[in-house]
Amino acid sequence: MTTTKITEQAFLDAAANGDAETLKTGLEQGLKPDIADQYGNTALMMACARAQTETCKILLEAGADPDHKNRFGLGPRNWASWAENDAQVRALLG
């Protein structure tokens, strides 16, 4: 059985969309949990912004940095404030 190679963009999208399986596959394929886009926005930030608690857990367990800041000085906690259930996400971030 052949597994499709997960690209960095697909990994970021998976985090934002709550696609835990794609995220896990990307990590198994060697993608780093702190992959970021051109602005320094990480998969964890994208998961936080959409209150994807399961993908937040996966990324944090894989070593994602909850204190990372993008080029604009914003971090996962800032991104979590845009989510409806930000308290759950913030609890995960510590």
HTML snippet that shows the backbone in 3Dmol.js (N, CA, C, O; Angstrom):
<script src="https://3Dmol.org/build/3Dmol-min.js"></script>
<div id="view" style="width:600px;height:400px;position:relative"></div>
<script>
const pdb = `
ATOM      1  N   MET A   1       0.844  -1.180   0.000  1.00  0.00           N
ATOM      2  CA  MET A   1       0.000   0.000   0.000  1.00  0.00           C
ATOM      3  C   MET A   1       0.890   1.244   0.000  1.00  0.00           C
ATOM      4  O   MET A   1       1.810   1.356   0.810  1.00  0.00           O
ATOM      5  N   THR A   2       0.617   2.156  -0.891  1.00  0.00           N
ATOM      6  CA  THR A   2       1.389   3.381  -1.017  1.00  0.00           C
ATOM      7  C   THR A   2       0.683   4.516  -0.287  1.00  0.00           C
ATOM      8  O   THR A   2      -0.515   4.731  -0.468  1.00  0.00           O
ATOM      9  N   THR A   3       1.428   5.234   0.531  1.00  0.00           N
ATOM     10  CA  THR A   3       0.894   6.393   1.222  1.00  0.00           C
ATOM     11  C   THR A   3       1.334   7.641   0.473  1.00  0.00           C
ATOM     12  O   THR A   3       2.505   7.791   0.126  1.00  0.00           O
ATOM     13  N   THR A   4       0.388   8.527   0.229  1.00  0.00           N
ATOM     14  CA  THR A   4       0.689   9.773  -0.451  1.00  0.00           C
ATOM     15  C   THR A   4       1.585  10.637   0.424  1.00  0.00           C
ATOM     16  O   THR A   4       1.370  10.754   1.631  1.00  0.00           O
ATOM     17  N   LYS A   5       2.586  11.235  -0.194  1.00  0.00           N
ATOM     18  CA  LYS A   5       3.489  12.151   0.512  1.00  0.00           C
ATOM     19  C   LYS A   5       2.705  13.395   0.898  1.00  0.00           C
ATOM     20  O   LYS A   5       2.066  14.029   0.057  1.00  0.00           O
ATOM     21  N   ILE A   6       2.760  13.737   2.181  1.00  0.00           N
ATOM     22  CA  ILE A   6       2.061  14.920   2.682  1.00  0.00           C
ATOM     23  C   ILE A   6       2.972  16.126   2.504  1.00  0.00           C
ATOM     24  O   ILE A   6       4.101  16.136   2.993  1.00  0.00           O
ATOM     25  N   THR A   7       2.482  17.134   1.810  1.00  0.00           N
ATOM     26  CA  THR A   7       3.254  18.358   1.612  1.00  0.00           C
ATOM     27  C   THR A   7       3.116  19.253   2.845  1.00  0.00           C
ATOM     28  O   THR A   7       2.232  19.057   3.679  1.00  0.00           O
ATOM     29  N   GLU A   8       4.001  20.228   2.938  1.00  0.00           N
ATOM     30  CA  GLU A   8       3.912  21.171   4.049  1.00  0.00           C
ATOM     31  C   GLU A   8       2.576  21.905   4.030  1.00  0.00           C
ATOM     32  O   GLU A   8       1.967  22.101   5.082  1.00  0.00           O
ATOM     33  N   GLN A   9       2.113  22.313   2.852  1.00  0.00           N
ATOM     34  CA  GLN A   9       0.829  23.022   2.774  1.00  0.00           C
ATOM     35  C   GLN A   9      -0.325  22.116   3.182  1.00  0.00           C
ATOM     36  O   GLN A   9      -1.244  22.560   3.871  1.00  0.00           O
ATOM     37  N   ALA A  10      -0.291  20.860   2.770  1.00  0.00           N
ATOM     38  CA  ALA A  10      -1.340  19.918   3.167  1.00  0.00           C
ATOM     39  C   ALA A  10      -1.336  19.709   4.680  1.00  0.00           C
ATOM     40  O   ALA A  10      -2.389  19.543   5.295  1.00  0.00           O
ATOM     41  N   PHE A  11      -0.143  19.720   5.273  1.00  0.00           N
ATOM     42  CA  PHE A  11       0.004  19.577   6.721  1.00  0.00           C
ATOM     43  C   PHE A  11      -0.632  20.774   7.434  1.00  0.00           C
ATOM     44  O   PHE A  11      -1.381  20.601   8.396  1.00  0.00           O
ATOM     45  N   LEU A  12      -0.331  21.979   6.962  1.00  0.00           N
ATOM     46  CA  LEU A  12      -0.915  23.192   7.539  1.00  0.00           C
ATOM     47  C   LEU A  12      -2.430  23.183   7.393  1.00  0.00           C
ATOM     48  O   LEU A  12      -3.152  23.525   8.329  1.00  0.00           O
ATOM     49  N   ASP A  13      -2.907  22.792   6.224  1.00  0.00           N
ATOM     50  CA  ASP A  13      -4.349  22.716   5.977  1.00  0.00           C
ATOM     51  C   ASP A  13      -5.010  21.683   6.884  1.00  0.00           C
ATOM     52  O   ASP A  13      -6.100  21.912   7.409  1.00  0.00           O
ATOM     53  N   ALA A  14      -4.346  20.551   7.063  1.00  0.00           N
ATOM     54  CA  ALA A  14      -4.888  19.494   7.920  1.00  0.00           C
ATOM     55  C   ALA A  14      -5.049  19.983   9.353  1.00  0.00           C
ATOM     56  O   ALA A  14      -6.047  19.681  10.008  1.00  0.00           O
ATOM     57  N   ALA A  15      -4.069  20.735   9.839  1.00  0.00           N
ATOM     58  CA  ALA A  15      -4.153  21.277  11.197  1.00  0.00           C
ATOM     59  C   ALA A  15      -5.351  22.218  11.324  1.00  0.00           C
ATOM     60  O   ALA A  15      -6.102  22.147  12.297  1.00  0.00           O
ATOM     61  N   ALA A  16      -5.521  23.081  10.354  1.00  0.00           N
ATOM     62  CA  ALA A  16      -6.616  24.051  10.377  1.00  0.00           C
ATOM     63  C   ALA A  16      -7.980  23.392  10.254  1.00  0.00           C
ATOM     64  O   ALA A  16      -8.958  23.857  10.840  1.00  0.00           O
ATOM     65  N   ASN A  17      -8.041  22.310   9.492  1.00  0.00           N
ATOM     66  CA  ASN A  17      -9.322  21.663   9.214  1.00  0.00           C
ATOM     67  C   ASN A  17      -9.639  20.501  10.142  1.00  0.00           C
ATOM     68  O   ASN A  17     -10.674  19.853   9.989  1.00  0.00           O
ATOM     69  N   GLY A  18      -8.765  20.230  11.100  1.00  0.00           N
ATOM     70  CA  GLY A  18      -9.023  19.158  12.046  1.00  0.00           C
ATOM     71  C   GLY A  18      -8.839  17.765  11.473  1.00  0.00           C
ATOM     72  O   GLY A  18      -9.446  16.805  11.949  1.00  0.00           O
ATOM     73  N   ASP A  19      -8.011  17.654  10.461  1.00  0.00           N
ATOM     74  CA  ASP A  19      -7.757  16.366   9.814  1.00  0.00           C
ATOM     75  C   ASP A  19      -6.605  15.659  10.527  1.00  0.00           C
ATOM     76  O   ASP A  19      -5.450  15.745  10.112  1.00  0.00           O
ATOM     77  N   ALA A  20      -6.945  14.965  11.600  1.00  0.00           N
ATOM     78  CA  ALA A  20      -5.942  14.326  12.447  1.00  0.00           C
ATOM     79  C   ALA A  20      -5.153  13.259  11.703  1.00  0.00           C
ATOM     80  O   ALA A  20      -3.949  13.120  11.920  1.00  0.00           O
ATOM     81  N   GLU A  21      -5.802  12.517  10.845  1.00  0.00           N
ATOM     82  CA  GLU A  21      -5.108  11.430  10.133  1.00  0.00           C
ATOM     83  C   GLU A  21      -4.014  11.968   9.213  1.00  0.00           C
ATOM     84  O   GLU A  21      -2.905  11.434   9.192  1.00  0.00           O
ATOM     85  N   THR A  22      -4.316  13.016   8.459  1.00  0.00           N
ATOM     86  CA  THR A  22      -3.311  13.604   7.580  1.00  0.00           C
ATOM     87  C   THR A  22      -2.170  14.187   8.410  1.00  0.00           C
ATOM     88  O   THR A  22      -1.002  14.068   8.039  1.00  0.00           O
ATOM     89  N   LEU A  23      -2.509  14.809   9.520  1.00  0.00           N
ATOM     90  CA  LEU A  23      -1.493  15.374  10.400  1.00  0.00           C
ATOM     91  C   LEU A  23      -0.570  14.281  10.930  1.00  0.00           C
ATOM     92  O   LEU A  23       0.652  14.427  10.900  1.00  0.00           O
ATOM     93  N   LYS A  24      -1.150  13.193  11.410  1.00  0.00           N
ATOM     94  CA  LYS A  24      -0.347  12.074  11.928  1.00  0.00           C
ATOM     95  C   LYS A  24       0.525  11.472  10.831  1.00  0.00           C
ATOM     96  O   LYS A  24       1.686  11.138  11.067  1.00  0.00           O
ATOM     97  N   THR A  25      -0.033  11.335   9.640  1.00  0.00           N
ATOM     98  CA  THR A  25       0.742  10.782   8.525  1.00  0.00           C
ATOM     99  C   THR A  25       1.916  11.692   8.200  1.00  0.00           C
ATOM    100  O   THR A  25       3.028  11.210   7.983  1.00  0.00           O
ATOM    101  N   GLY A  26       1.687  12.996   8.164  1.00  0.00           N
ATOM    102  CA  GLY A  26       2.767  13.945   7.896  1.00  0.00           C
ATOM    103  C   GLY A  26       3.875  13.845   8.936  1.00  0.00           C
ATOM    104  O   GLY A  26       5.058  13.876   8.594  1.00  0.00           O
ATOM    105  N   LEU A  27       3.498  13.726  10.193  1.00  0.00           N
ATOM    106  CA  LEU A  27       4.492  13.583  11.262  1.00  0.00           C
ATOM    107  C   LEU A  27       5.263  12.271  11.100  1.00  0.00           C
ATOM    108  O   LEU A  27       6.480  12.237  11.282  1.00  0.00           O
ATOM    109  N   GLU A  28       4.558  11.198  10.762  1.00  0.00           N
ATOM    110  CA  GLU A  28       5.211   9.900  10.536  1.00  0.00           C
ATOM    111  C   GLU A  28       6.174   9.968   9.362  1.00  0.00           C
ATOM    112  O   GLU A  28       7.186   9.267   9.340  1.00  0.00           O
ATOM    113  N   GLN A  29       5.860  10.810   8.387  1.00  0.00           N
ATOM    114  CA  GLN A  29       6.721  10.964   7.212  1.00  0.00           C
ATOM    115  C   GLN A  29       7.894  11.903   7.483  1.00  0.00           C
ATOM    116  O   GLN A  29       8.732  12.114   6.606  1.00  0.00           O
ATOM    117  N   GLY A  30       7.960  12.463   8.675  1.00  0.00           N
ATOM    118  CA  GLY A  30       9.100  13.289   9.027  1.00  0.00           C
ATOM    119  C   GLY A  30       8.872  14.787   9.014  1.00  0.00           C
ATOM    120  O   GLY A  30       9.810  15.555   9.228  1.00  0.00           O
ATOM    121  N   LEU A  31       7.650  15.215   8.767  1.00  0.00           N
ATOM    122  CA  LEU A  31       7.389  16.656   8.830  1.00  0.00           C
ATOM    123  C   LEU A  31       7.484  17.113  10.277  1.00  0.00           C
ATOM    124  O   LEU A  31       7.069  16.398  11.189  1.00  0.00           O
ATOM    125  N   LYS A  32       8.022  18.284  10.481  1.00  0.00           N
ATOM    126  CA  LYS A  32       8.198  18.844  11.814  1.00  0.00           C
ATOM    127  C   LYS A  32       6.894  19.500  12.272  1.00  0.00           C
ATOM    128  O   LYS A  32       6.181  20.086  11.457  1.00  0.00           O
ATOM    129  N   PRO A  33       6.575  19.409  13.570  1.00  0.00           N
ATOM    130  CA  PRO A  33       5.315  19.985  14.054  1.00  0.00           C
ATOM    131  C   PRO A  33       5.262  21.508  13.957  1.00  0.00           C
ATOM    132  O   PRO A  33       4.176  22.087  13.974  1.00  0.00           O
ATOM    133  N   ASP A  34       6.423  22.168  13.857  1.00  0.00           N
ATOM    134  CA  ASP A  34       6.448  23.625  13.772  1.00  0.00           C
ATOM    135  C   ASP A  34       6.623  24.151  12.351  1.00  0.00           C
ATOM    136  O   ASP A  34       7.130  25.256  12.159  1.00  0.00           O
ATOM    137  N   ILE A  35       6.213  23.381  11.367  1.00  0.00           N
ATOM    138  CA  ILE A  35       6.244  23.888   9.994  1.00  0.00           C
ATOM    139  C   ILE A  35       5.455  25.191   9.950  1.00  0.00           C
ATOM    140  O   ILE A  35       4.386  25.298  10.552  1.00  0.00           O
ATOM    141  N   ALA A  36       5.981  26.170   9.243  1.00  0.00           N
ATOM    142  CA  ALA A  36       5.327  27.480   9.177  1.00  0.00           C
ATOM    143  C   ALA A  36       5.208  27.939   7.727  1.00  0.00           C
ATOM    144  O   ALA A  36       5.969  27.517   6.855  1.00  0.00           O
ATOM    145  N   ASP A  37       4.231  28.813   7.496  1.00  0.00           N
ATOM    146  CA  ASP A  37       4.088  29.416   6.174  1.00  0.00           C
ATOM    147  C   ASP A  37       5.058  30.585   6.044  1.00  0.00           C
ATOM    148  O   ASP A  37       5.889  30.799   6.927  1.00  0.00           O
ATOM    149  N   GLN A  38       4.963  31.336   4.965  1.00  0.00           N
ATOM    150  CA  GLN A  38       5.909  32.422   4.696  1.00  0.00           C
ATOM    151  C   GLN A  38       5.836  33.548   5.718  1.00  0.00           C
ATOM    152  O   GLN A  38       6.732  34.391   5.769  1.00  0.00           O
ATOM    153  N   TYR A  39       4.787  33.577   6.529  1.00  0.00           N
ATOM    154  CA  TYR A  39       4.637  34.623   7.537  1.00  0.00           C
ATOM    155  C   TYR A  39       5.013  34.128   8.938  1.00  0.00           C
ATOM    156  O   TYR A  39       4.928  34.876   9.912  1.00  0.00           O
ATOM    157  N   GLY A  40       5.421  32.881   9.025  1.00  0.00           N
ATOM    158  CA  GLY A  40       5.778  32.306  10.313  1.00  0.00           C
ATOM    159  C   GLY A  40       4.606  31.710  11.071  1.00  0.00           C
ATOM    160  O   GLY A  40       4.724  31.387  12.253  1.00  0.00           O
ATOM    161  N   ASN A  41       3.468  31.562  10.389  1.00  0.00           N
ATOM    162  CA  ASN A  41       2.295  30.971  11.015  1.00  0.00           C
ATOM    163  C   ASN A  41       2.428  29.447  10.986  1.00  0.00           C
ATOM    164  O   ASN A  41       2.560  28.844   9.921  1.00  0.00           O
ATOM    165  N   THR A  42       2.392  28.840  12.167  1.00  0.00           N
ATOM    166  CA  THR A  42       2.585  27.398  12.263  1.00  0.00           C
ATOM    167  C   THR A  42       1.264  26.643  12.189  1.00  0.00           C
ATOM    168  O   THR A  42       0.179  27.221  12.262  1.00  0.00           O
ATOM    169  N   ALA A  43       1.400  25.341  12.044  1.00  0.00           N
ATOM    170  CA  ALA A  43       0.223  24.465  12.042  1.00  0.00           C
ATOM    171  C   ALA A  43      -0.548  24.621  13.356  1.00  0.00           C
ATOM    172  O   ALA A  43      -1.779  24.610  13.362  1.00  0.00           O
ATOM    173  N   LEU A  44       0.180  24.767  14.465  1.00  0.00           N
ATOM    174  CA  LEU A  44      -0.486  24.937  15.754  1.00  0.00           C
ATOM    175  C   LEU A  44      -1.319  26.216  15.774  1.00  0.00           C
ATOM    176  O   LEU A  44      -2.434  26.218  16.297  1.00  0.00           O
ATOM    177  N   MET A  45      -0.797  27.287  15.217  1.00  0.00           N
ATOM    178  CA  MET A  45      -1.563  28.534  15.164  1.00  0.00           C
ATOM    179  C   MET A  45      -2.852  28.343  14.374  1.00  0.00           C
ATOM    180  O   MET A  45      -3.918  28.805  14.781  1.00  0.00           O
ATOM    181  N   MET A  46      -2.742  27.666  13.257  1.00  0.00           N
ATOM    182  CA  MET A  46      -3.916  27.459  12.413  1.00  0.00           C
ATOM    183  C   MET A  46      -4.952  26.585  13.101  1.00  0.00           C
ATOM    184  O   MET A  46      -6.154  26.823  12.981  1.00  0.00           O
ATOM    185  N   ALA A  47      -4.484  25.571  13.825  1.00  0.00           N
ATOM    186  CA  ALA A  47      -5.402  24.723  14.582  1.00  0.00           C
ATOM    187  C   ALA A  47      -6.069  25.528  15.700  1.00  0.00           C
ATOM    188  O   ALA A  47      -7.263  25.372  15.955  1.00  0.00           O
ATOM    189  N   CYS A  48      -5.301  26.380  16.357  1.00  0.00           N
ATOM    190  CA  CYS A  48      -5.840  27.204  17.447  1.00  0.00           C
ATOM    191  C   CYS A  48      -6.911  28.171  16.943  1.00  0.00           C
ATOM    192  O   CYS A  48      -7.944  28.347  17.590  1.00  0.00           O
ATOM    193  N   ALA A  49      -6.673  28.783  15.817  1.00  0.00           N
ATOM    194  CA  ALA A  49      -7.610  29.769  15.275  1.00  0.00           C
ATOM    195  C   ALA A  49      -8.966  29.155  14.959  1.00  0.00           C
ATOM    196  O   ALA A  49      -9.986  29.843  14.995  1.00  0.00           O
ATOM    197  N   ARG A  50      -8.978  27.869  14.650  1.00  0.00           N
ATOM    198  CA  ARG A  50     -10.235  27.193  14.313  1.00  0.00           C
ATOM    199  C   ARG A  50     -10.691  26.247  15.418  1.00  0.00           C
ATOM    200  O   ARG A  50     -11.573  25.414  15.209  1.00  0.00           O
ATOM    201  N   ALA A  51     -10.086  26.383  16.591  1.00  0.00           N
ATOM    202  CA  ALA A  51     -10.464  25.586  17.765  1.00  0.00           C
ATOM    203  C   ALA A  51     -10.444  24.085  17.489  1.00  0.00           C
ATOM    204  O   ALA A  51     -11.323  23.345  17.930  1.00  0.00           O
ATOM    205  N   GLN A  52      -9.439  23.658  16.761  1.00  0.00           N
ATOM    206  CA  GLN A  52      -9.285  22.234  16.462  1.00  0.00           C
ATOM    207  C   GLN A  52      -8.508  21.591  17.610  1.00  0.00           C
ATOM    208  O   GLN A  52      -7.295  21.402  17.513  1.00  0.00           O
ATOM    209  N   THR A  53      -9.198  21.258  18.681  1.00  0.00           N
ATOM    210  CA  THR A  53      -8.528  20.776  19.880  1.00  0.00           C
ATOM    211  C   THR A  53      -7.760  19.479  19.634  1.00  0.00           C
ATOM    212  O   THR A  53      -6.668  19.303  20.174  1.00  0.00           O
ATOM    213  N   GLU A  54      -8.305  18.578  18.838  1.00  0.00           N
ATOM    214  CA  GLU A  54      -7.607  17.310  18.589  1.00  0.00           C
ATOM    215  C   GLU A  54      -6.288  17.544  17.852  1.00  0.00           C
ATOM    216  O   GLU A  54      -5.268  16.961  18.216  1.00  0.00           O
ATOM    217  N   THR A  55      -6.298  18.387  16.824  1.00  0.00           N
ATOM    218  CA  THR A  55      -5.053  18.642  16.109  1.00  0.00           C
ATOM    219  C   THR A  55      -4.087  19.447  16.969  1.00  0.00           C
ATOM    220  O   THR A  55      -2.873  19.282  16.846  1.00  0.00           O
ATOM    221  N   CYS A  56      -4.601  20.315  17.837  1.00  0.00           N
ATOM    222  CA  CYS A  56      -3.724  21.023  18.781  1.00  0.00           C
ATOM    223  C   CYS A  56      -3.007  20.014  19.674  1.00  0.00           C
ATOM    224  O   CYS A  56      -1.798  20.118  19.879  1.00  0.00           O
ATOM    225  N   LYS A  57      -3.745  19.041  20.205  1.00  0.00           N
ATOM    226  CA  LYS A  57      -3.153  18.011  21.066  1.00  0.00           C
ATOM    227  C   LYS A  57      -2.067  17.235  20.336  1.00  0.00           C
ATOM    228  O   LYS A  57      -0.977  17.022  20.869  1.00  0.00           O
ATOM    229  N   ILE A  58      -2.370  16.818  19.124  1.00  0.00           N
ATOM    230  CA  ILE A  58      -1.404  16.042  18.336  1.00  0.00           C
ATOM    231  C   ILE A  58      -0.124  16.843  18.127  1.00  0.00           C
ATOM    232  O   ILE A  58       0.976  16.324  18.318  1.00  0.00           O
ATOM    233  N   LEU A  59      -0.265  18.093  17.740  1.00  0.00           N
ATOM    234  CA  LEU A  59       0.904  18.936  17.482  1.00  0.00           C
ATOM    235  C   LEU A  59       1.712  19.186  18.750  1.00  0.00           C
ATOM    236  O   LEU A  59       2.941  19.116  18.725  1.00  0.00           O
ATOM    237  N   LEU A  60       1.042  19.472  19.844  1.00  0.00           N
ATOM    238  CA  LEU A  60       1.749  19.715  21.098  1.00  0.00           C
ATOM    239  C   LEU A  60       2.475  18.460  21.576  1.00  0.00           C
ATOM    240  O   LEU A  60       3.608  18.537  22.051  1.00  0.00           O
ATOM    241  N   GLU A  61       1.827  17.312  21.451  1.00  0.00           N
ATOM    242  CA  GLU A  61       2.468  16.050  21.839  1.00  0.00           C
ATOM    243  C   GLU A  61       3.678  15.748  20.954  1.00  0.00           C
ATOM    244  O   GLU A  61       4.624  15.086  21.382  1.00  0.00           O
ATOM    245  N   ALA A  62       3.635  16.241  19.716  1.00  0.00           N
ATOM    246  CA  ALA A  62       4.750  16.028  18.784  1.00  0.00           C
ATOM    247  C   ALA A  62       5.866  17.051  18.986  1.00  0.00           C
ATOM    248  O   ALA A  62       6.907  16.974  18.333  1.00  0.00           O
ATOM    249  N   GLY A  63       5.651  18.010  19.888  1.00  0.00           N
ATOM    250  CA  GLY A  63       6.702  18.975  20.190  1.00  0.00           C
ATOM    251  C   GLY A  63       6.516  20.365  19.618  1.00  0.00           C
ATOM    252  O   GLY A  63       7.459  21.156  19.619  1.00  0.00           O
ATOM    253  N   ALA A  64       5.325  20.690  19.129  1.00  0.00           N
ATOM    254  CA  ALA A  64       5.087  22.042  18.614  1.00  0.00           C
ATOM    255  C   ALA A  64       5.303  23.064  19.735  1.00  0.00           C
ATOM    256  O   ALA A  64       4.964  22.818  20.892  1.00  0.00           O
ATOM    257  N   ASP A  65       5.865  24.194  19.373  1.00  0.00           N
ATOM    258  CA  ASP A  65       6.204  25.247  20.329  1.00  0.00           C
ATOM    259  C   ASP A  65       4.992  26.147  20.581  1.00  0.00           C
ATOM    260  O   ASP A  65       4.580  26.882  19.684  1.00  0.00           O
ATOM    261  N   PRO A  66       4.410  26.100  21.794  1.00  0.00           N
ATOM    262  CA  PRO A  66       3.252  26.944  22.080  1.00  0.00           C
ATOM    263  C   PRO A  66       3.603  28.426  22.250  1.00  0.00           C
ATOM    264  O   PRO A  66       2.711  29.267  22.365  1.00  0.00           O
ATOM    265  N   ASP A  67       4.893  28.741  22.265  1.00  0.00           N
ATOM    266  CA  ASP A  67       5.332  30.127  22.439  1.00  0.00           C
ATOM    267  C   ASP A  67       5.877  30.750  21.149  1.00  0.00           C
ATOM    268  O   ASP A  67       6.351  31.886  21.165  1.00  0.00           O
ATOM    269  N   HIS A  68       5.814  30.020  20.044  1.00  0.00           N
ATOM    270  CA  HIS A  68       6.314  30.528  18.758  1.00  0.00           C
ATOM    271  C   HIS A  68       5.546  31.792  18.374  1.00  0.00           C
ATOM    272  O   HIS A  68       4.335  31.880  18.578  1.00  0.00           O
ATOM    273  N   LYS A  69       6.252  32.752  17.826  1.00  0.00           N
ATOM    274  CA  LYS A  69       5.630  33.994  17.330  1.00  0.00           C
ATOM    275  C   LYS A  69       5.860  34.104  15.827  1.00  0.00           C
ATOM    276  O   LYS A  69       6.934  33.768  15.330  1.00  0.00           O
ATOM    277  N   ASN A  70       4.850  34.573  15.114  1.00  0.00           N
ATOM    278  CA  ASN A  70       5.002  34.787  13.671  1.00  0.00           C
ATOM    279  C   ASN A  70       5.693  36.129  13.422  1.00  0.00           C
ATOM    280  O   ASN A  70       6.119  36.799  14.363  1.00  0.00           O
ATOM    281  N   ARG A  71       5.800  36.512  12.161  1.00  0.00           N
ATOM    282  CA  ARG A  71       6.492  37.758  11.798  1.00  0.00           C
ATOM    283  C   ARG A  71       5.828  38.999  12.378  1.00  0.00           C
ATOM    284  O   ARG A  71       6.438  40.067  12.421  1.00  0.00           O
ATOM    285  N   PHE A  72       4.596  38.867  12.821  1.00  0.00           N
ATOM    286  CA  PHE A  72       3.844  40.008  13.331  1.00  0.00           C
ATOM    287  C   PHE A  72       3.768  39.997  14.858  1.00  0.00           C
ATOM    288  O   PHE A  72       3.073  40.816  15.460  1.00  0.00           O
ATOM    289  N   GLY A  73       4.494  39.058  15.477  1.00  0.00           N
ATOM    290  CA  GLY A  73       4.534  38.984  16.927  1.00  0.00           C
ATOM    291  C   GLY A  73       3.370  38.244  17.565  1.00  0.00           C
ATOM    292  O   GLY A  73       3.195  38.296  18.782  1.00  0.00           O
ATOM    293  N   LEU A  74       2.577  37.560  16.759  1.00  0.00           N
ATOM    294  CA  LEU A  74       1.430  36.821  17.286  1.00  0.00           C
ATOM    295  C   LEU A  74       1.789  35.350  17.464  1.00  0.00           C
ATOM    296  O   LEU A  74       2.538  34.784  16.668  1.00  0.00           O
ATOM    297  N   GLY A  75       1.251  34.741  18.509  1.00  0.00           N
ATOM    298  CA  GLY A  75       1.498  33.336  18.775  1.00  0.00           C
ATOM    299  C   GLY A  75       0.202  32.539  18.837  1.00  0.00           C
ATOM    300  O   GLY A  75      -0.876  33.082  18.597  1.00  0.00           O
ATOM    301  N   PRO A  76       0.304  31.274  19.153  1.00  0.00           N
ATOM    302  CA  PRO A  76      -0.889  30.418  19.215  1.00  0.00           C
ATOM    303  C   PRO A  76      -1.973  30.940  20.152  1.00  0.00           C
ATOM    304  O   PRO A  76      -3.159  30.815  19.848  1.00  0.00           O
ATOM    305  N   ARG A  77      -1.592  31.514  21.272  1.00  0.00           N
ATOM    306  CA  ARG A  77      -2.597  32.039  22.208  1.00  0.00           C
ATOM    307  C   ARG A  77      -3.391  33.188  21.576  1.00  0.00           C
ATOM    308  O   ARG A  77      -4.596  33.312  21.795  1.00  0.00           O
ATOM    309  N   ASN A  78      -2.706  34.023  20.793  1.00  0.00           N
ATOM    310  CA  ASN A  78      -3.415  35.091  20.082  1.00  0.00           C
ATOM    311  C   ASN A  78      -4.391  34.497  19.077  1.00  0.00           C
ATOM    312  O   ASN A  78      -5.538  34.929  18.968  1.00  0.00           O
ATOM    313  N   TRP A  79      -3.912  33.503  18.350  1.00  0.00           N
ATOM    314  CA  TRP A  79      -4.760  32.876  17.341  1.00  0.00           C
ATOM    315  C   TRP A  79      -5.955  32.188  17.991  1.00  0.00           C
ATOM    316  O   TRP A  79      -7.043  32.169  17.416  1.00  0.00           O
ATOM    317  N   ALA A  80      -5.767  31.622  19.185  1.00  0.00           N
ATOM    318  CA  ALA A  80      -6.865  30.951  19.885  1.00  0.00           C
ATOM    319  C   ALA A  80      -7.982  31.930  20.232  1.00  0.00           C
ATOM    320  O   ALA A  80      -9.144  31.532  20.322  1.00  0.00           O
ATOM    321  N   SER A  81      -7.649  33.196  20.425  1.00  0.00           N
ATOM    322  CA  SER A  81      -8.671  34.176  20.790  1.00  0.00           C
ATOM    323  C   SER A  81      -9.700  34.380  19.684  1.00  0.00           C
ATOM    324  O   SER A  81     -10.771  34.936  19.929  1.00  0.00           O
ATOM    325  N   TRP A  82      -9.388  33.937  18.481  1.00  0.00           N
ATOM    326  CA  TRP A  82     -10.340  34.065  17.376  1.00  0.00           C
ATOM    327  C   TRP A  82     -11.321  32.903  17.321  1.00  0.00           C
ATOM    328  O   TRP A  82     -12.289  32.947  16.561  1.00  0.00           O
ATOM    329  N   ALA A  83     -11.085  31.871  18.111  1.00  0.00           N
ATOM    330  CA  ALA A  83     -11.938  30.693  18.100  1.00  0.00           C
ATOM    331  C   ALA A  83     -13.088  30.865  19.095  1.00  0.00           C
ATOM    332  O   ALA A  83     -12.960  31.561  20.102  1.00  0.00           O
ATOM    333  N   GLU A  84     -14.208  30.216  18.790  1.00  0.00           N
ATOM    334  CA  GLU A  84     -15.360  30.309  19.682  1.00  0.00           C
ATOM    335  C   GLU A  84     -15.088  29.670  21.039  1.00  0.00           C
ATOM    336  O   GLU A  84     -15.482  30.213  22.071  1.00  0.00           O
ATOM    337  N   ASN A  85     -14.421  28.524  21.043  1.00  0.00           N
ATOM    338  CA  ASN A  85     -14.139  27.852  22.309  1.00  0.00           C
ATOM    339  C   ASN A  85     -12.672  28.019  22.680  1.00  0.00           C
ATOM    340  O   ASN A  85     -11.974  27.045  22.964  1.00  0.00           O
ATOM    341  N   ASP A  86     -12.223  29.249  22.675  1.00  0.00           N
ATOM    342  CA  ASP A  86     -10.809  29.520  22.923  1.00  0.00           C
ATOM    343  C   ASP A  86     -10.346  29.042  24.287  1.00  0.00           C
ATOM    344  O   ASP A  86      -9.157  28.773  24.459  1.00  0.00           O
ATOM    345  N   ALA A  87     -11.233  28.927  25.260  1.00  0.00           N
ATOM    346  CA  ALA A  87     -10.818  28.468  26.594  1.00  0.00           C
ATOM    347  C   ALA A  87     -10.276  27.046  26.530  1.00  0.00           C
ATOM    348  O   ALA A  87      -9.294  26.736  27.205  1.00  0.00           O
ATOM    349  N   GLN A  88     -10.887  26.180  25.738  1.00  0.00           N
ATOM    350  CA  GLN A  88     -10.402  24.810  25.597  1.00  0.00           C
ATOM    351  C   GLN A  88      -9.027  24.782  24.965  1.00  0.00           C
ATOM    352  O   GLN A  88      -8.146  24.045  25.408  1.00  0.00           O
ATOM    353  N   VAL A  89      -8.846  25.569  23.949  1.00  0.00           N
ATOM    354  CA  VAL A  89      -7.566  25.614  23.243  1.00  0.00           C
ATOM    355  C   VAL A  89      -6.497  26.227  24.145  1.00  0.00           C
ATOM    356  O   VAL A  89      -5.378  25.718  24.214  1.00  0.00           O
ATOM    357  N   ARG A  90      -6.829  27.300  24.824  1.00  0.00           N
ATOM    358  CA  ARG A  90      -5.879  27.951  25.728  1.00  0.00           C
ATOM    359  C   ARG A  90      -5.438  27.004  26.845  1.00  0.00           C
ATOM    360  O   ARG A  90      -4.282  27.030  27.267  1.00  0.00           O
ATOM    361  N   ALA A  91      -6.360  26.173  27.318  1.00  0.00           N
ATOM    362  CA  ALA A  91      -6.026  25.198  28.363  1.00  0.00           C
ATOM    363  C   ALA A  91      -4.974  24.217  27.858  1.00  0.00           C
ATOM    364  O   ALA A  91      -4.082  23.819  28.607  1.00  0.00           O
ATOM    365  N   LEU A  92      -5.077  23.831  26.600  1.00  0.00           N
ATOM    366  CA  LEU A  92      -4.094  22.927  26.014  1.00  0.00           C
ATOM    367  C   LEU A  92      -2.716  23.588  25.913  1.00  0.00           C
ATOM    368  O   LEU A  92      -1.687  22.932  26.077  1.00  0.00           O
ATOM    369  N   LEU A  93      -2.712  24.876  25.646  1.00  0.00           N
ATOM    370  CA  LEU A  93      -1.465  25.605  25.454  1.00  0.00           C
ATOM    371  C   LEU A  93      -0.741  25.866  26.773  1.00  0.00           C
ATOM    372  O   LEU A  93       0.463  26.123  26.796  1.00  0.00           O
ATOM    373  N   GLY A  94      -1.478  25.796  27.844  1.00  0.00           N
ATOM    374  CA  GLY A  94      -0.868  26.006  29.172  1.00  0.00           C
ATOM    375  C   GLY A  94      -0.796  27.448  29.557  1.00  0.00           C
ATOM    376  O   GLY A  94      -0.310  27.775  30.640  1.00  0.00           O
TER     377      GLY A  94
END
`;
const viewer = $3Dmol.createViewer("view");
viewer.addModel(pdb, "pdb");
viewer.setStyle({}, {cartoon: {color: "spectrum"}});
viewer.zoomTo();
viewer.render();
</script>
